[in-house]
């Protein structure tokens, strides 16, 4: 099993995901109000995992960063 560590969009907690169980990932955006009352767009990536039927995990990493983490996990030798 090869895991990658991602960061939860909601509370910055770590999420460890088995790369063999990733079904999809895509970018999204929500508008959040800042302290001045101005709405500001905030991006996230949803990572869908085949073992959960909940729509996926929202994470801070971009799809490109996730792809790089997957590549690095695949190039690591497991003993």
C-alpha atoms as one frame of an Amber mdcrd trajectory, in Angstrom:
protein
   0.000   0.000   0.000   1.381   3.413  -0.977   0.028   6.440   0.880   0.238
  10.143   0.152  -0.316  12.847   2.736  -2.741  15.624   1.795  -4.078  18.585
   3.783  -7.756  18.981   4.664  -9.270  22.134   3.184 -11.497  22.700   6.215
  -9.153  22.339   9.191  -5.602  21.754   7.867  -5.518  18.253   9.347  -3.568
  15.565   7.487  -5.390  13.066   5.281  -3.520   9.916   4.239  -4.836   8.356
   1.040  -3.909   5.046  -0.569  -2.995   6.012  -4.137  -4.421   2.750  -5.483
  -7.885   3.756  -4.219  -8.069   7.206  -5.849 -10.936   7.204  -8.321 -10.796
  10.837  -9.419  -9.779  14.333  -8.391 -10.898  17.715  -9.641 -10.622  21.391
  -8.747 -13.404  23.371  -7.158 -13.993  26.816  -5.748 -16.134  28.315  -2.998
 -16.630  31.924  -1.981 -15.832  32.706   1.637 -16.427  35.976   3.407 -13.293
  37.517   4.885 -13.135  39.681   8.036 -13.991  42.803   6.013 -17.247  41.284
   4.759 -15.904  40.781   1.244 -16.437  37.464  -0.504 -13.202  35.950  -1.757
 -12.923  32.834  -3.940 -11.078  29.937  -2.329  -9.860  26.982  -4.386  -9.690
  23.365  -3.300  -9.336  19.929  -4.885 -11.814  17.134  -4.305 -10.204  13.688
  -4.168 -12.629  10.810  -4.691 -11.682   7.488  -3.171 -13.224   4.227  -4.379
 -13.636   2.908  -0.828 -15.909   5.815   0.227 -19.174   6.874  -1.347 -19.226
  10.375   0.119 -18.224  12.574  -2.816 -14.582  12.833  -1.802 -12.243  14.747
   0.436 -11.619  18.473  -0.054  -7.897  19.171   0.136  -5.642  22.193  -0.276
  -3.232  20.627  -2.781  -3.732  21.312  -6.486  -4.217  18.441  -8.954  -0.656
  19.024 -10.184   0.720  18.694  -6.640  -1.285  15.496  -6.127   0.063  14.034
  -9.376   3.613  14.828  -8.228   2.985  13.134  -4.860   1.635  10.053  -6.670
   4.698   9.966  -8.944   7.002  10.221  -5.933   5.110   7.462  -4.116   5.391
   5.205  -7.167   9.123   5.787  -7.451   9.716   4.920  -3.789  10.769   1.371
  -3.079   8.827  -0.443  -0.384  10.877  -2.869   1.674
